[in-house]
Amino acid sequence: MKRIAILGSTGSIGRSTLSVVESYPDRFQVATLAAGNNAELAFEQAVRWKPRVVSLADEAAAEALQAKLRQAGLGETEIEVVHGAAGTVRVATHPEVDFVVSAIVGVSGLEATYEAVRAGKTVGLANKECLVAAGELITAEARRQGKPLLPIDSEHNAIHQCLRGGRMEEVEHIWLTASGGPFLRTPKSEFASITVQQALNHPTWKMGKRITVDSATLMNKGFEVIEACRLFQVPPERVQVVVHPQSTIHSLVEFVDGSILAQISVTDMRLPILYALTYPERIPSDLRFSVMDLRHLDFCPPDMAKFPCLRLAYEAAATGGAKTIALNAADEVAVAAFLEEQIGFGEIPRIIEEVMSATPAGHLESIQKVLTLDTEARLLAREMVKQFRRRGSPIGAIS
Ligand SMILES: NC(=O)c1ccc[n+]([C@@H]2O[C@H](COP(=O)([O-])OP(=O)(O)OC[C@H]3O[C@@H](n4cnc5c(N)ncnc54)[C@H](OP(=O)(O)O)[C@@H]3O)[C@@H](O)[C@H]2O)c1
């Protein structure tokens, strides 16, 4: 029986993980759960799964959850309720946990993910921002612990699967597929009028809001380039992006002899989650893909001029360290401002570019240093958001 901690249990990946656990009651058990502010769903999950510990982001919400659990006959001896960053770390490092699913959105999941690796847990990583901001530290610690970091992000999960067909030294290129997002065919001249609702309408995947907007700007693919460099220890020039609107091939690995291996499956995150939870085994599932659906597959190169976020991510990947922290922090702030309709779609990359160029390059020696740089980059990004709002400029001019 594998005992699982889910960081971000109320989110899209968290709920998919619980659905996988539900399908395999003889293999998996929920040990601990961490969520943000959705106390209602956290309560339902706690009653259903009876974890040892539940953490919420906020103290007041945690107290309210505890009171409701008591009313439901579940006292502190049954379920401990904790809160804040320390609470998430407790959930991730609990002695009864074997496997941690890291699926909190953004840098809020960083410390707990790092501590889980440090505590010798096997980690399934959905939270790509962890690897973008602090990938060097996290992967070095996983190597020290001799534990695998198992990618849940579908592209990296696909690459992980393809890499079982050869050795790392035999890899020529990693090819990340990108759906292209909802604006693949939208002319750049129309970007100024893109609404939040249009940006949240992803053509192939149903995900949380941040990653959906990141997919529309192609920043998500940029993050994935950095994630691939760090997970698989390859330089950015060996990670290529190809637009593949059907999202049928989840990614590919090209080997030195010219062979290319691709991974194909349904567009359902339960499959990469199941793969990570059972690795190195494969077990039967009902997540089937019909080979007949392979009739129509399109590919084209990404348009870096139209989607400058991808170019910015390649630039940050080449420098690493503080630049990738700035990239992620500025994107998180800019996307939140876009979702609140404070800035336009086209201003997202402009804010990120300015924050990146104002951030000096630097190496990272600790998670605390990463978090400090992250806070500084966020402050700068918020300042830029204010400036754009003051200017009230017509939005959308992506350079
Ligand atoms: N969804 C996908 O298909 C997909 C695919 C690949 C990778 N990913 C990555 O997986 C991660 C999660 O994505 P998602 O789509 O599942 O996002 P989501 O639906 O927005 O869920 C985010 C989760 O994080 C929790 N959270 C937010 N702030 C927190 C905090 N301060 N402390 C503790 N928990 C906090 C949220 O809790 P509340 O809801 O309770 O506030 C929620 O459970 C992201 O890094 C994303 O890039 C997602």
The ligand as a MOL file (V3000), in Angstrom:
LIG
                    3D

  0  0  0     0  0            999 V3000
M  V30 BEGIN CTAB
M  V30 COUNTS 48 52 0 0 0
M  V30 BEGIN ATOM
M  V30 1 N -4.1610 20.9980 -14.4670 0
M  V30 2 C -3.3390 20.3700 -15.2910 0
M  V30 3 O -3.7880 19.6490 -16.1810 0
M  V30 4 C -1.8480 20.5040 -15.1320 0
M  V30 5 C -1.0180 19.8610 -16.0400 0
M  V30 6 C 0.3570 19.9420 -15.8520 0
M  V30 7 C 0.8880 20.6580 -14.7960 0
M  V30 8 N 0.0610 21.3050 -13.9480 0 CHG=1
M  V30 9 C 0.6470 22.0820 -12.8530 0
M  V30 10 O 0.1300 21.5770 -11.6300 0
M  V30 11 C -0.0050 22.6350 -10.6800 0
M  V30 12 C -1.4570 22.6930 -10.2360 0
M  V30 13 O -2.2480 22.9960 -11.3600 0
M  V30 14 P -3.8390 22.9190 -11.3070 0
M  V30 15 O -4.2970 23.0810 -12.7020 0
M  V30 16 O -4.2550 21.7180 -10.5240 0 CHG=-1
M  V30 17 O -4.1590 24.2480 -10.4780 0
M  V30 18 P -5.4940 24.6260 -9.6860 0
M  V30 19 O -6.6450 23.8510 -10.1950 0
M  V30 20 O -5.5480 26.1100 -9.7020 0
M  V30 21 O -5.1800 24.1100 -8.1910 0
M  V30 22 C -4.1800 24.6930 -7.4160 0
M  V30 23 C -4.1300 24.0300 -6.0590 0
M  V30 24 O -3.1510 24.7210 -5.2570 0
M  V30 25 C -3.7700 25.0710 -3.9970 0
M  V30 26 N -3.0990 26.2370 -3.4330 0
M  V30 27 C -3.0010 27.4720 -3.9650 0
M  V30 28 N -2.2970 28.2710 -3.1320 0
M  V30 29 C -1.9560 27.5150 -2.0500 0
M  V30 30 C -1.2230 27.7760 -0.8600 0
M  V30 31 N -0.7140 28.9750 -0.5810 0
M  V30 32 N -1.0780 26.7500 0.0220 0
M  V30 33 C -1.5880 25.5280 -0.2240 0
M  V30 34 N -2.2860 25.2300 -1.3610 0
M  V30 35 C -2.4690 26.2170 -2.2500 0
M  V30 36 C -5.2200 25.3250 -4.3810 0
M  V30 37 O -6.0230 25.3040 -3.2190 0
M  V30 38 P -7.5020 26.0120 -3.1540 0
M  V30 39 O -8.2160 25.6430 -4.4070 0
M  V30 40 O -8.0620 25.3520 -1.9380 0
M  V30 41 O -7.2940 27.4660 -3.0010 0
M  V30 42 C -5.4490 24.1290 -5.2940 0
M  V30 43 O -5.6310 22.9630 -4.5250 0
M  V30 44 C 0.4640 23.8960 -11.3950 0
M  V30 45 O 1.7920 24.1140 -11.0950 0
M  V30 46 C 0.3140 23.5550 -12.8740 0
M  V30 47 O 1.2340 24.2590 -13.6920 0
M  V30 48 C -1.2960 21.2400 -14.0870 0
M  V30 END ATOM
M  V30 BEGIN BOND
M  V30 1 1 1 2
M  V30 2 2 2 3
M  V30 3 1 2 4
M  V30 4 1 4 5
M  V30 5 2 4 48
M  V30 6 2 5 6
M  V30 7 1 6 7
M  V30 8 2 7 8
M  V30 9 1 8 9
M  V30 10 1 8 48
M  V30 11 1 9 10
M  V30 12 1 9 46
M  V30 13 1 10 11
M  V30 14 1 11 12
M  V30 15 1 11 44
M  V30 16 1 12 13
M  V30 17 1 13 14
M  V30 18 2 14 15
M  V30 19 1 14 16
M  V30 20 1 14 17
M  V30 21 1 17 18
M  V30 22 2 18 19
M  V30 23 1 18 20
M  V30 24 1 18 21
M  V30 25 1 21 22
M  V30 26 1 22 23
M  V30 27 1 23 24
M  V30 28 1 23 42
M  V30 29 1 24 25
M  V30 30 1 25 26
M  V30 31 1 25 36
M  V30 32 1 26 27
M  V30 33 1 26 35
M  V30 34 2 27 28
M  V30 35 1 28 29
M  V30 36 1 29 30
M  V30 37 2 29 35
M  V30 38 1 30 31
M  V30 39 2 30 32
M  V30 40 1 32 33
M  V30 41 2 33 34
M  V30 42 1 34 35
M  V30 43 1 36 37
M  V30 44 1 36 42
M  V30 45 1 37 38
M  V30 46 2 38 39
M  V30 47 1 38 40
M  V30 48 1 38 41
M  V30 49 1 42 43
M  V30 50 1 44 45
M  V30 51 1 44 46
M  V30 52 1 46 47
M  V30 END BOND
M  V30 END CTAB
M  END
